[in-house]
Amino acid sequence: MCRWLAYLGSPIPLEDVLVRPDHSLIDQSLLARDLFMPGNPLAAQFRDGAFPTNGDGFGVAWAGRAGSLGQYRQIDPAWNSRNLRHLAAQIESGCFLAHVRAAPGGTIAEQNCHPFVHGGWMFQHNGEVPAFAALKRELTFDVEPSLYPSILGNADSEVCFHLALGYGLAKDPVAALTRMVGRVEHARREHGISEPFRATICASDGSRLIALRWISPDAEATRAPTLYHAAGPTVLRTSDGAADILPDDAQLVVSESLELHWSEHTWVEVPAGAIGVFRRGEAAVFAPLSV
């Protein structure tokens, strides 16, 4: 499974959450270990699907100048990229997404690295569409024809993104993402696939984050991929023993804690089967995914 983070708030250097924390996303690319951290009350429940190394590429996307979106993706491991560290120290943004990829058996290519960017939206995903090879043709044919040429890779996540774009992501992101999840579930049922659709997803237009956590309702003996959020002047322990305090209006959504020592007071679990909207300075609002 992959790992990702999303930030919304007053502009900060990307490195403040991407590089500096003692269990930063770069650290997670080498050894994701939130499931086994001392004090994590959910550790025993979430061992299914854990994949500790996420070295099959990385990417960042951010809200840039004049409402434009920036994007940087590479197939190298994030832990070994000096370019990523240099860029993270120089780029400031009030909204950005970052992702480290684990693709066992998948195609390692820049076009398959997250976050994906199109039409003023950023999108990233952790999880998998089960038996995607069997569902790929049907789902891809449901992508709006004008959007089809923008699919550059062969990953299930990019197809999900383009489905959501065609379902009206820009007009009603909650409804569009809900419809996308429902479309995947419909295809899964029609093809008799027993493996569950597992997903944590974040989409953003640079002014808000829309995040969801999902596991097929008929899944047995497995759980949705982990997802947590933190808000307000969050204090992050850094790798050099210091502490970074995020702005008062900060919103963070992460696959796992950015700190080596679990704190349930800082990191709140996103409910499985829920979708939430994050805005600057506002408490996140979650609703059930009505699929």
N, C-alpha and C positions, 0 to 999 in steps of 0.2 A: 504494500500500500504506500501511497505517496504521503507527503506532508506539505501543508501550506499555511500561510498566514495572510491576514488582510488588516489594513490600518485605515482609520478615518479620524480626522481631527485637525487641529492646528498643524501647519507644516512642520515636519521634523526631518532630519537626515535619515535616509533609509537605513543606515547602519545602526541606528538606535534600537531597532527591533530585529533587524535582519542579521547583524553581525555581533553586536556587543553583549547581549545577554549570555549568561553562562550555559544556557541550553538553547542557543539561537537556532534559527532554521538551518544555518550552515552546519552547526554541530549535529542537528537532527539528520542531515543528509548522510553523515557518516555513521551515526548510531542513534536512531530513534528509540527512546527508552521510557517514554512517559508511562507506558503500561506497567512498568516494573519499578517505578519510583517509590521509595519509602513514604508511607503516609497517604498515598493515593487510594481513597476508599473504593474506587472503581476498578482497581488493577486486576482483580481476579475475574471480573466480568468481561474484560475487553481483550483477552489474549487471542481470540479468534481473529485471523486476518492480519496480525502484526507482522511487519516486514522491516527489520531494523536498518537496512542500508538502502539509501535512496540516491544512487549515483548515476542514474541514467539520463542526466540532463537537468537543467534548472531554467528558471525564467523569472523576470520581474516585469510588471507593467504599472504605470503610474500616471496620475493626472498631472499634465505639464502646463506649458504656457498657453494662454488664450483658450482654455478648454480642450486642448488637444491631449491625446494619450501617447505616452512613450512606451516602448517595449524593448526588452533585451532578453534573448534566449540563446542557450548554448547546449551542446550535448555532453560537455565535460562534467565531471562531478563538481558540485558547488564547493566542496571543501578544498578543492585544488585550484580554484579560480582566483587569481590575483586581480583580474579585471573586474570581477564582481565586487570585490572588497573596495577597489578604488572608486568604482561608480557609486557604490552605496555611501561612501564618505562624501561624495560631491553633490549628489542629487537630493534635493529637499522636495517633499510633496505632502499635501494634506490628505492624499488618498492613494494607496498603492496595494498591490497584490504581489505575492511571491510564492514560488512553488518549487519543490525538489521532487524529482520523479523516480519511481521504481516501476520498471516495466519488464518483469520477468517473462520472457517469451515474446515480447512486443518489439516493434521496430524502433530502433534508436535513431532519431532524426530530429533536426531543429524544428521542423514543422509539427512534430508531435509534442513538443515541450509546451507547457503551460507557463503563464496565462495566455489564452488566446485573446486577440483584440480584433474587433470589427464593429463598424457603425457606431462608434462612440461608446462601446461597451467592452469591459474586461471580464474574463470568465476563467475559472479554474475548478478542478474536480479531483477528489480522492475517492477511489472505489473502482467499480467496474460494471459495465453492462455484461451480464452473463451470456456466454455463447454468442459473442458479438458477431463472429463470422457468419452464423446462421441468421442473425437479425439485421446485418449491415445493409443489405440491399433494400429491404422493406423500409427501414428507418431513413435511409438516405433518400429514397424516393419520396418521402414525406417532407423533405426540406424544400422550402419555397424555391422555385426554379431560378429566380434572380440571385439567390444566395449561394446556390450550388457551386459556381466557379470559385467562390472564396474558400472552399474546403481544400486546404493544401496538403494535409497529412492523411493518415489512415487510422487515427485513434478514435475510439468510441466517444471520448469527451468532446472532440471537435464537432462530431455529428450532433451530440446533445446540445451544444451551444447554438448551432445553426438551426436546430429545431425550435429552440426557445426564441431566437431572433425572429423566425417566421411566425411564431405564435403571438407576437406582439410584446416582446421584451421591453421595448422602449416606452410603450403606452401603459402597460400594467405588468411589471416584472414578476409579481407574486403569482398572478394568474398564468403568465407564460411559462414560468418554471414548473408550476403545478401541472399544467397541461403536458409539458415535456416528460415529467416523471410518469404521468398516467399513460402517455403514448408508449414509453418503454415497457411499462408493466403490461399493457395490452398485447404488445408483440410477444413478450415473454410467455404470457398465458396461451396465446394462439399457437405458439410453437411447442408448447408442452415442456418448457424449460423449468426444471425444479430449482436450480441454483438461484439465489436471490440477487436482485439489483441492489447494490450497496453504493451509497453516495454521500459525501459531503461536498457541497457546491457553494461557491461564492461568485456572484456577478455584481458588477459595479459600473456606474456611469460617471464616476469621479465625484459625485456629490452624496452618495449613499452606498451602503453595502446591503445586499440581499443574500442571506445565507440559509442553507437548508441542510438537514441531516435525515437520511432515509435508509430504511431497510425494508425489503418486500414483506408485507404483512404475514405471508405464509412461511417465512423463513424459520427454520428449526435449528436450534443449538448454535446460533451465531448472533452477533450483534452488529448494529450499525457502526461504521467507522467513528472514531472519537472526534468530538468537536466541543470547544470551550470558548467563552468570551470573557472579557474584562473591560471595565469602563472606568472613566475618571482618572485622577492622578495616580495611576498605577506605578508602583516602584518595581523595577526590574533589576535583579542582581546581575552584575556583569562579570565577565571572565577574569577581570583584573581585580576583583574584590570590592569594587565600588558599587554604586547604585545609580541608576538613571530613573528620573521621575518623569513620566509622560505628562503631556498637557492635561488640564482639567477636563477638556472636551474630548479626550481620546476615546476611541472605540477600537478594541482589538478582538479579532476572531481567529482562532488558531486550531490546528489539528491536535496539538499537544502543548503543554505548558512550555514557556520560554525560559523556565528556571529549573535547576536541578533538584530543588527541594519543593515538593508539591505543596500548594497552599489553596485549599478549597475556598478561602476567603477572597482570593484574587481571581481564581479561575472557576467560572460557573459553567456547569455542563449545559450544552444546548440539548433540549429534549429530542429523542428520536421521533421521527415522523412529524417534525415541525419546521416551519419556515419563519425567518425573522428579518425585520427591516431595521437597519442601524442608520441613524442620522447624527450629525454632530451635536453634542451636548444634550442628547435625548436618550432616555432609557429605551433599550431595544424592545420591540413589540413582537411576540411570537404568536403564531397561529398554527393549528393542525394543518397538515397537508391533506387537503380533501381530494384524494385520488380515488 
